[in-house]
Amino acid sequence: MRFGRGRKTAKYKAIQYYDVEKFWPVEWMCRNLEVSRSGYYKWLKHEKTDEEKENEGIAELVREYDESFNHTLGYRRMTGYMNRLNQKQYGEKRIYRIMKMMDIQSVIRKKAKKYQRCEPEMVAENVLKRDFFAERPNEKWVTDVTEFKWYEEGKIRKLYLSAILDLYDRSVVSYSISSRNDNFLVFDTFNKAIRSNPDAKPIFHSDRGFQYTSRVFQTKLMNQGMTPSASRVGHCIDNGPAEGFWGIVKAEMYYLRRFESKTDLIQSIQDFIQYYNEGRFQARFGFKAPNEVRREALASEEPIQYPIPENKRIQRYKERYTA
């Protein structure tokens, strides 16, 4: 495959294919595709330029990274990974063009289920108010629980993952996995977060799940000196970062295979969270991993600020649904 920039390259490739494979007349194909026969033969004898040779090398890296990361890298993340890991400055348009020629693209995410209402014991205000920017670690935490399914002897079993994310670096502060979506799952996740961050007193944002609105859990927050915050009913975007994290986990790990062992599913979740924290580079952070950003910030008196790029889709949502 050639990776030149010629506008007629695609036509020349088609002519070459049908000439070799189908024995179609070259003159007839050139006439119908409105290219000169001399131009086609010149293209056949063309010697590769330095740029084309470099593009071939890039294509090999694209194929390698696409396989290594389970086909989860779109052209933007592919560009960031290649630039960081190879000390290059490739442009996104160039990588996009090469990936398109190779018919390589990231996997498509499934739509999330609709929010289910519940009756809370204690209701916190939406203190966070979709302000997902944080100036330093442990300023704002968000949490949620998601469901996974695995198969045992033809029957569907369920597994639940609870996680707490820090909005400064988007790292997973703590997580717990259980076969039951109950208070213990959420309490265990919270206790792990406090053990690793004993002085943290962030805004603690969740949805209105029964675990988070229970009096016991709200008391835990107040005893720790945290400020409780809760999403409004039916507004999943109020907890957007947590929902986005579930999308990443499921698109890049869970949806790519069928799990027939509880142990295998748990290990895969643990491995992915380790990769997410330590090895999944993010463009917003200059292609650093979340824990890398967190360690730098905790060691600095003035952490680097990482503004959140404006998302046009979310902006339209805000304009339509903001109360």
C-alpha positions as CSV (number, residue, x, y, z in Angstrom):
1,M,0.0,0.0,0.0
2,R,1.3,3.4,-1.0
3,F,0.9,6.4,1.3
4,G,1.4,9.3,-1.1
5,R,-0.7,12.4,-1.2
6,G,-1.6,12.2,-5.0
7,R,-5.2,13.0,-5.7
8,K,-5.4,10.3,-8.3
9,T,-3.7,7.6,-6.2
10,A,-7.0,5.9,-5.4
11,K,-7.9,5.7,-9.1
12,Y,-4.5,4.3,-9.9
13,K,-4.8,1.6,-7.2
14,A,-8.2,0.6,-8.6
15,I,-6.8,0.3,-12.1
16,Q,-3.8,-1.7,-10.9
17,Y,-6.1,-4.1,-9.0
18,Y,-8.5,-4.8,-11.8
19,D,-5.7,-5.0,-14.3
20,V,-3.9,-7.7,-12.3
21,E,-6.8,-9.5,-10.8
22,K,-9.6,-9.2,-13.4
23,F,-7.5,-8.4,-16.6
24,W,-9.6,-5.4,-17.4
25,P,-8.3,-3.2,-20.2
26,V,-6.1,-0.4,-18.8
27,E,-7.0,2.0,-21.6
28,W,-10.7,1.6,-21.0
29,M,-10.3,2.0,-17.2
30,C,-8.2,5.2,-17.6
31,R,-10.7,6.7,-20.0
32,N,-13.7,6.0,-17.7
33,L,-11.8,7.2,-14.6
34,E,-10.6,10.3,-16.5
35,V,-6.9,9.8,-15.9
36,S,-4.2,9.5,-18.6
37,R,-2.7,6.1,-19.4
38,S,0.8,7.7,-19.3
39,G,0.1,9.0,-15.8
40,Y,-0.9,5.6,-14.6
41,Y,2.2,3.9,-16.0
42,K,4.4,6.7,-14.5
43,W,2.7,6.0,-11.2
44,L,3.5,2.3,-11.5
45,K,7.2,3.1,-11.9
46,H,7.3,5.8,-9.3
47,E,10.0,5.6,-6.7
48,K,8.9,6.2,-3.2
49,T,9.7,9.6,-1.7
50,D,11.2,10.1,1.8
51,E,7.7,11.1,3.0
52,E,6.1,7.9,1.6
53,K,8.8,5.8,3.2
54,E,8.2,7.6,6.5
55,N,4.4,7.1,6.2
56,E,5.0,3.3,5.7
57,G,6.9,3.3,9.0
58,I,4.1,5.2,10.7
59,A,1.6,2.7,9.3
60,E,3.5,-0.1,10.9
61,L,3.3,1.7,14.2
62,V,-0.4,2.4,13.8
63,R,-1.0,-1.3,13.1
64,E,1.1,-2.3,16.2
65,Y,-0.6,0.2,18.5
66,D,-4.1,-0.7,17.2
67,E,-3.5,-4.4,18.1
68,S,-1.7,-3.6,21.4
69,F,-4.6,-1.4,22.7
70,N,-7.4,-3.7,21.5
71,H,-8.6,-1.3,18.7
72,T,-9.5,1.4,21.2
73,L,-7.4,4.3,19.9
74,G,-9.0,6.9,17.7
75,Y,-6.8,9.1,15.5
76,R,-6.4,11.7,18.2
77,R,-5.2,9.3,20.9
78,M,-3.2,7.3,18.4
79,T,-1.3,10.5,17.5
80,G,-0.7,11.3,21.2
81,Y,0.6,7.9,22.0
82,M,2.9,7.8,19.0
83,N,4.3,11.2,19.7
84,R,5.0,10.5,23.3
85,L,6.3,7.0,23.0
86,N,8.5,7.8,19.9
87,Q,9.4,11.4,20.7
88,K,7.8,12.6,17.4
89,Q,5.6,15.5,16.4
90,Y,3.2,13.9,14.0
91,G,0.0,15.8,13.2
92,E,-3.4,14.5,13.8
93,K,-4.5,14.9,10.2
94,R,-1.6,12.8,9.0
95,I,-2.4,10.0,11.4
96,Y,-6.1,10.2,10.5
97,R,-5.3,9.9,6.8
98,I,-3.1,6.9,7.3
99,M,-5.6,5.2,9.6
100,K,-8.4,5.8,7.1
101,M,-6.3,4.3,4.3
102,M,-5.7,1.2,6.5
103,D,-9.4,1.1,7.5
104,I,-8.4,1.3,11.2
105,Q,-10.7,3.0,13.6
106,S,-11.6,2.8,17.3
107,V,-14.4,0.7,18.6
108,I,-17.9,2.2,18.9
109,R,-19.5,2.5,22.3
110,K,-22.9,1.3,23.2
111,K,-25.6,3.6,24.6
112,A,-25.9,3.7,28.3
113,K,-29.1,2.6,30.0
114,K,-31.6,5.2,31.2
115,Y,-31.4,6.5,34.8
116,Q,-33.7,4.6,37.2
117,R,-35.4,6.7,39.9
118,C,-35.3,5.8,43.6
119,E,-36.6,7.3,46.9
120,P,-33.8,8.8,48.9
121,E,-33.5,9.0,52.7
122,M,-31.5,12.2,52.7
123,V,-31.1,14.4,49.6
124,A,-28.1,16.6,49.1
125,E,-28.1,19.7,46.9
126,N,-26.3,19.7,43.6
127,V,-23.3,21.6,45.0
128,L,-21.0,20.6,42.1
129,K,-23.3,22.1,39.5
130,R,-21.4,20.4,36.6
131,D,-18.3,22.4,37.4
132,F,-15.9,19.5,36.7
133,F,-12.7,21.6,36.8
134,A,-10.5,21.3,40.0
135,E,-7.4,23.2,40.8
136,R,-5.7,20.6,42.8
137,P,-6.1,16.9,44.0
138,N,-8.7,16.0,46.6
139,E,-10.7,19.1,45.8
140,K,-13.6,17.4,44.1
141,W,-14.5,13.6,44.0
142,V,-17.2,11.9,42.0
143,T,-18.4,8.4,42.5
144,D,-20.8,5.9,40.9
145,V,-21.6,2.1,40.6
146,T,-21.8,0.3,37.3
147,E,-22.9,-3.3,36.3
148,F,-21.1,-6.0,34.4
149,K,-22.4,-9.4,33.3
150,W,-20.6,-12.7,32.9
151,Y,-21.8,-16.2,31.9
152,E,-21.7,-19.4,34.0
153,E,-23.2,-22.6,32.6
154,G,-25.3,-20.6,30.2
155,K,-26.7,-18.3,32.9
156,I,-26.1,-14.6,33.2
157,R,-24.4,-13.5,36.4
158,K,-23.9,-9.9,37.5
159,L,-20.9,-8.1,39.0
160,Y,-20.8,-4.5,40.3
161,L,-17.9,-2.0,40.3
162,S,-17.9,1.0,42.6
163,A,-15.3,3.7,42.0
164,I,-14.3,7.2,43.2
165,L,-12.6,9.6,40.8
166,D,-10.6,12.8,41.5
167,L,-11.7,15.5,39.1
168,Y,-8.3,17.2,39.1
169,D,-6.4,14.3,37.5
170,R,-9.3,11.9,36.7
171,S,-7.5,9.2,38.6
172,V,-9.3,6.3,40.2
173,V,-8.8,7.1,43.9
174,S,-10.3,3.8,45.0
175,Y,-12.6,1.0,43.8
176,S,-14.4,-2.1,45.0
177,I,-15.9,-5.1,43.2
178,S,-18.8,-7.2,44.4
179,S,-21.5,-9.5,43.4
180,R,-24.0,-7.4,45.3
181,N,-24.9,-3.8,44.7
182,D,-25.4,-2.9,48.3
183,N,-24.3,-0.5,51.0
184,F,-21.2,-2.5,51.8
185,L,-19.9,-2.1,48.3
186,V,-20.1,1.8,48.4
187,F,-18.9,2.0,52.1
188,D,-15.8,-0.2,51.3
189,T,-14.9,2.1,48.3
190,F,-15.2,5.1,50.5
191,N,-13.2,3.6,53.3
192,K,-10.4,2.7,50.9
193,A,-10.3,6.3,49.6
194,I,-10.0,7.7,53.1
195,R,-7.2,5.3,54.1
196,S,-5.1,6.4,51.1
197,N,-6.2,10.1,51.5
198,P,-6.8,10.6,55.3
199,D,-6.8,14.5,55.1
200,A,-9.0,14.8,52.0
201,K,-12.1,16.9,52.5
202,P,-13.5,17.3,48.9
203,I,-16.9,18.0,47.5
204,F,-18.2,14.5,47.2
205,H,-20.6,14.1,44.3
206,S,-22.8,11.1,43.5
207,D,-26.1,10.3,42.0
208,R,-29.2,9.6,44.1
209,G,-28.6,5.9,44.5
210,F,-29.9,4.4,47.7
211,Q,-26.4,3.8,49.1
212,Y,-25.4,7.5,48.8
213,T,-28.6,8.9,50.2
214,S,-28.7,6.6,53.2
215,R,-28.2,8.3,56.6
216,V,-25.3,6.1,57.4
217,F,-23.3,7.2,54.4
218,Q,-24.3,10.9,54.7
219,T,-23.0,10.7,58.3
220,K,-19.7,9.3,57.0
221,L,-19.3,12.3,54.8
222,M,-20.0,14.8,57.5
223,N,-17.7,13.0,60.0
224,Q,-14.9,13.3,57.4
225,G,-15.6,17.0,56.8
226,M,-16.7,16.4,53.2
227,T,-19.4,18.4,51.4
228,P,-22.1,16.1,49.9
229,S,-23.4,16.8,46.4
230,A,-26.0,14.9,44.4
231,S,-27.1,14.9,40.8
232,R,-30.6,16.0,40.0
233,V,-33.1,13.3,39.0
234,G,-32.9,12.4,35.4
235,H,-29.8,14.5,34.7
236,C,-27.0,11.9,34.3
237,I,-24.7,14.7,32.9
238,D,-24.5,16.1,36.4
239,N,-22.2,13.2,37.1
240,G,-20.6,13.3,33.7
241,P,-17.0,12.3,34.6
242,A,-18.1,9.1,36.4
243,E,-20.4,8.2,33.5
244,G,-17.6,8.9,31.1
245,F,-15.2,6.7,33.0
246,W,-17.7,3.8,32.8
247,G,-17.8,4.4,29.0
248,I,-14.0,4.1,28.8
249,V,-13.9,0.9,30.8
250,K,-16.6,-0.8,28.9
251,A,-15.6,0.4,25.4
252,E,-11.9,-0.4,25.8
253,M,-12.2,-3.6,27.9
254,Y,-15.6,-5.1,28.6
255,Y,-17.3,-4.9,25.2
256,L,-14.4,-6.5,23.4
257,R,-14.9,-10.0,24.7
258,R,-17.3,-12.4,26.3
259,F,-16.5,-13.3,29.9
260,E,-17.3,-16.8,31.1
261,S,-15.5,-16.7,34.4
262,K,-16.0,-14.4,37.4
263,T,-12.3,-14.5,38.2
264,D,-11.4,-13.6,34.7
265,L,-13.8,-10.6,34.7
266,I,-12.5,-9.3,38.0
267,Q,-8.9,-9.7,36.9
268,S,-9.6,-7.8,33.7
269,I,-11.3,-5.0,35.6
270,Q,-8.3,-4.7,38.0
271,D,-5.8,-4.8,35.1
272,F,-7.7,-2.1,33.2
273,I,-7.9,0.2,36.1
274,Q,-4.2,-0.2,36.7
275,Y,-3.6,0.6,33.0
276,Y,-6.0,3.5,33.2
277,N,-4.2,5.1,36.2
278,E,-0.7,4.4,35.1
279,G,-0.6,4.0,31.3
280,R,-3.6,5.5,29.6
281,F,-2.3,8.9,28.4
282,Q,-4.8,11.7,28.1
283,A,-4.6,14.6,25.7
284,R,-5.9,17.1,28.2
285,F,-2.9,16.4,30.4
286,G,-0.3,16.6,27.6
287,F,-0.5,12.9,27.2
288,K,0.3,12.0,30.7
289,A,-1.4,9.2,32.7
290,P,-3.8,10.2,35.6
291,N,-1.5,9.0,38.4
292,E,1.4,10.7,36.7
293,V,-0.4,14.0,36.9
294,R,-1.5,13.3,40.5
295,R,2.0,12.6,41.7
296,E,3.3,15.8,40.1
297,A,0.5,17.9,41.7
298,L,0.9,16.4,45.2
299,A,4.6,17.2,45.1
300,S,4.1,20.8,44.0
301,E,2.8,23.8,46.0
302,E,1.2,25.2,42.8
303,P,-0.2,22.3,40.8
304,I,-0.4,22.8,37.0
305,Q,-3.8,23.8,35.8
306,Y,-5.5,21.7,33.1
307,P,-8.5,23.6,31.7
308,I,-11.4,21.4,30.4
309,P,-11.8,21.9,26.6
310,E,-15.3,23.0,25.7
311,N,-17.5,20.2,24.4
312,K,-20.0,21.5,21.9
313,R,-22.4,18.6,22.5
314,I,-22.4,19.2,26.2
315,Q,-22.8,23.0,25.6
316,R,-25.9,22.4,23.6
317,Y,-27.2,20.1,26.4
318,K,-26.6,22.9,29.0
319,E,-28.4,25.4,26.9
320,R,-31.4,23.2,26.5
321,Y,-31.7,21.7,30.0
322,T,-30.1,24.1,32.4
323,A,-32.7,25.1,35.0
